[in-house]
């Protein structure tokens, strides 16, 4: 008989937060401007749901699985939404600011590549798919973080700056969580328990992005 594994508790929380996040952004918003972002959030919810199904009900290792496919597609959609948001703003940041943020992201990327990416790439116990998925998430997180910081810079002096700062910090927690999880999977020490500290990083990221989305909607309505 199928039953929920105790280790599924944190994923239930993440699914709930993701649903709240999507609802907060979708309600009373301009669908044409944020539909790509909402699609990305929906894909992330599907990823969480499939992970819960594989691990909690079927009790099989969900890495990699269909859950990762939805997460990857979600990342692509959210990144496209952030790029679109950045390009729709008429104000442009000064080049030193943009270059500075890019250099920070590049330094992080090189550090991650040396300490984690390369060891995973040459790890013989991982299949090519496992290597790709493990390396994809940190790279995608850094791209999201880069765009989030650029957008935060655009709105820094306005009412929307705090909202985007919350979103950017939330993505930073995603970076930490995905790097931590990639390390645990690489070392094959990710435990099947009710709660693991790495889950806290994802849940905190979800909460911060949720709060940022709510703040963005409220601030945006004050401006129109």
N, C-alpha and C positions, 0 to 999 in steps of 0.2 A: 504494500500500500504506500502511495506517495505521501510524503509529509514535508513540512518546511524544516530545513536544516537550521539549527540555532545560529549558524554563521550568516544567515540571511537577514538578520535584523537591521544592520546598517544599510543594506540595499533598499529595504522597505522605506527607511527614512529618506534616502536619497531620491527614490521615486516620488515620494510625497512632496519633497521640496521642489523637484523638477516640475511637477504638475502645478504647484502653486506659482512657480516662476513663470511658466507659460501663460497661466491665467492672468497674472498681474500685468504682463506686458500686452496681452491680447485685448483686454477689456478697454474699451473706449480709446483705442489707438488707431492710427492710420494704417490700414492693412497693407496698402501699396508700399509703404516705406519699411515695414518691419517683417513682412511675410517670410523673407529668407531666414531671418533670425528665429522666428517662431517654428519654421520647418526644422531648423537645426535643433532646437530644444525638444521638439517632438521626437526626432530621431534619437536623441540622447535618452529620452524616456523609454523608447523601445529597446535601446541597448541595456538599460538597467533592468527592464522587465525580462528580457531574454536571459540575462546573467542570473537573475533570481530563479528563473525557471530551470536552467541547467544545474545550478549549484544547489538550490533549495529543494526542488522537487525530484529531479532526475539524479541528483547527487553525483554529477560528473564534473570533471574539470572544465570550466567554461573558457579557458584561455588556450588558444584563440578559438572563437566561435562566431556564430551569427551576431552575438551581442557586439563584438568588435566591429563588424561591418557597419552596423547602425551608428556606433560611436564615431567611426571614421567619417562616414557620410555627414554626421552631425557637425563634426569639426569643420569640414569643408564648407558647409552651409553657414555656420556661425562666422567663420572667417570672411566669407564673401559678404555677409551682412555688415560686418565691421568696416570692410573696405568701402562698401557702398555708402555707409554712414559718413566716413571720412571724406569721400569725394563729393558728397552733396553739400558739405559746408563750404561756403565761399571764402572764409578766412583761411590763410595758409600760415603754417608755422615757419619760424626762421630756420634757415638751413643748419646752423650750429646745434639747435635743439634736436632736430631730426637726426642729424649725424651722431650726436651724443647718445641718444637712445639706441640707435642702430649699433653703435660700438659696444654698448653695455650688453645688448642682446647677443651680439657676435661673441663676446668674451664668455658669456654664459654658455653659448652653444659649443664653443671650443672646449671649455672645461667639461661639459657634459659628455661630449664626444670622446674625450681622452679617458675620463674616469669610468664611463658607463657604456657609451655607444660602441667603442672599439672592442672592449672585452665581450660584449654581447654578440657583436658581429662575428667574432672568431670562436664563439662558444660552440663546441661540436655537439652538445646535447640538444641544442635548439634547432628546430627546422627553419627553413628560409622564411616561412610565414610567421613563426614566432619571433624571429629576429626583426622582421619588418614591423610587426605590430608593436613590439617593445620599444623600438626606436622612434616610431611614428608619433606616439603621444607626446613625448617631451618636445619634439620639434614643433608639432602643431601648437602646443601650449605656448612656446616661445613666440610663435607668429601671432597668436591671439594677444599675448601680453604686449607685444610691440604695437599692434594696432590700438589696443585699449589705452596705452600710454599716450599715443599720438592724439587720440580723440580727447583724452583728459586734458592734454595741453591746449587743444583748440578751445575748450570750454573753461579753461582754468579761471578766468576772471568773471565768469558768468554763473548763473544759478544751476546750470547742469554739471558743473565741475565736480561737485561732491558725489553725485550719482555715478559718474564715470570713474571716479577714484575708487569707490566701493567695488565696482565691477572689475577694475584692474587688480585690486588687492585680492579679490576672489579668485581671479585667474592665476595669481601667484600661488595661492594655495593649491590649485589644480596642478601647477608645475611641480610643487613639492610632492604632492601625493602620487602623481604619475611616475616621477623619478624614484620615489621610495618603493612603489609597487614593482616597477621594472627591476629594481635591485633585488627585492624579495623573490620575485619569480626566477631571476637569473640564478640566485643562490639556492632556489628551491626550498625556501624556508617560510613561504607565506602560509600561516596557520589557518586551519578551518575552525575558527572560534566565533563566539557571538560578537566579539568586538576586538578590533585591532587598532592601534594608534593611527595607522595610515588612513583608516576610514574617517577619522576626525578631520583630516586635511580636506578630503572631498566634501564632507558635509559642511564644514566651515566655508569652503569655497562656494557651495551652492547657496548657503544662507547670505553671504555677502553679495553675490550676484543678484539674488532675489531682492535684497534690500536696495541695492543699486537700481534695479529695474523699477521698483516701486517709487523710489525717490525721483528717478528720471521722469516717470509718467506724471507724478504730481507737479514737479517743477515745470515740465513742458506745458501742462495745462494752465499754469499760471502765466505763461508767456503768450499764449494764444487767446 
